[in-house]
Amino acid sequence: MLVAIKDAPRNLQISPNQSIYHPGDKIQCSAEGKPAPSYQWTDLVSGTVIQGDVLDITEDMVNRSHTFQCTASNQYKSKKSSSLNFTVAGIVIVVRITCVIKLFFHICLVLIFLQHHVNITLTIQDGNYMYLMLCSHWSPVKPQANMKYFFVL
């Protein structure tokens, strides 16, 4: 006789669990249970719910404090993590440029200042504005952090 063991979610863990994250980081929520639990992240400030076991840290979260909670659920029960309070570190600078020559000058200054690899992305949005984004991987706190410069033409 085969006995199927069924179990509510237990041993819920958040990894990595730290107070400062950077854009591009991922926070994983995991738990044991049979059947395997499903997961959701809840922003305890805004009430926004994100389905899935991974919380992606994005650029729009930079320089703000956040409080999230993970919930693992299966047909037997739900288990909630304690609140995860963290800040997303990074630098986002927006500059309005009215002349292509000024834009070129700023790009040269940034490249000289950073003295390392920079990714450049050019995007046309709304047919009226051109955005030039320079991305770097430098931060005094964490060298792998993203630094972004947005130039609007």
N, C-alpha and C positions, 0 to 999 in steps of 0.2 A: 504494500500500500504506500502510495506517494503522498506526502503531506506538503502542501504549498504554504510557505511561511509568508504571511502578509504583515507589513509593519508600517507604522506612521513615520514621517520624516524625523530623523534624529541626527545628532552630531553635526549641526549646521555650522559651517565655517565660511569666513570671508577672507579672501587672499588676493593680493597682499592687503593687509590691514594697516594703513598708515594715515598720518594726518595731512600729508601733502602729496598730491598727484600732479602729473603734467599731461598736456594734451597727447593723445596716443596711448596712454596707459589704459589697462583693462583691469576691472575688479571682478573676480570670480566668486560666485556663491555656490556652495556645494553642500549636499546632505546625503545621508544614507536613508533608504526606505524601499519597501516593496509594495506596490510597484514603484519604480523610480519616480521621484518627485518632479513636478514642474516648478518653475521659478518666476518670480517677478520682483522688480525693484520699485520701491515707492519713494518719491521725493516727498519727505515729510513737511516741507515748507509749502510747495505748490500743489501737492496732491497728485502730481503726474505719475502714472504707472507705466513702467517699461517691462515688457514681457521678455523672459529669457534669463539665463544664469549669468550672463556677462553684462556688466555696466561699462560702457565705453566712455572714456573721458575725452571731451571734445573742446575745440577752441572757444566755443561760445560759453564755456564754463569757467574761463580764465578769470583770475582775480576776484573770485567770489567764494564765499563759504557755502557748503552744501551739507544737508543732512538726509541720508538715505537709509532705507531699511529693506532687507531682503526677506522674502517669504517663500518657503519651500512647502509645496502642497501635494498631497495625493488623495485618493478617495477616502482615506481614513482620518486625516487630520492635516492641519497647517501648523507650521512652526515659523516664528518670526525671529530674525536676528535682533540684537541690540542695535541702537541707532549708530550709524557710521557718520561721524562728523569729520569733514575734511575741506581743504582749500585746494584750488587748482592754481598752480603757479605758472607764470608766463608773462609775456609782454605783448600787448597789442597796441600798435600806434597807427592812427589814421591821419593822413595828411592830404589836403586838397592841393592839387598841382594844376596850374592854369597854362603852363607852357611846357612843351616837350623838352626844351633845353634844361629847364629846372629839374624835370624828371630825371634826365640823364645825369645831371650833376648830383642829385640825391643818391642815385644808384651807385655812382662812383664813390661817394663818401661812405655809404653803407659798406660796400665791398672792402674799402680800405680799413674802415673801423673794425669790421669783423675778422678780417684776415683769415678766412677759411671758407669752406664750401657753402654756397648759397643756392637754393633752388628758386627759379623764377617762374611764375605762372601769370599769364595774361588772359583776362576774361572780359568778354563783352556782355553786359547785362542791360536789359530794358531798352536796347538800341540807342541809349543816350550816354551811357557812362562806360568808361573803360577802366578796369581795375588791374593794377599790377601788384602782385603779391610776392614779396621776397621772404623766403622761409629760411631760417638758420637754426642750427642746433647748438645754441649757446645760452647759458644762464649762469649767473654767479652762484645760484643755489645748487643747480643740477646741470652739468654740462650738456646733457642730452635733451634739455627742454627746448620747446619750439619758440622761436622769436619770429614774429610776423610783422611786416610792414605793408600797409595797404596804401597805394597811391591811386587817387581818383582823378581822372583827366576830365 
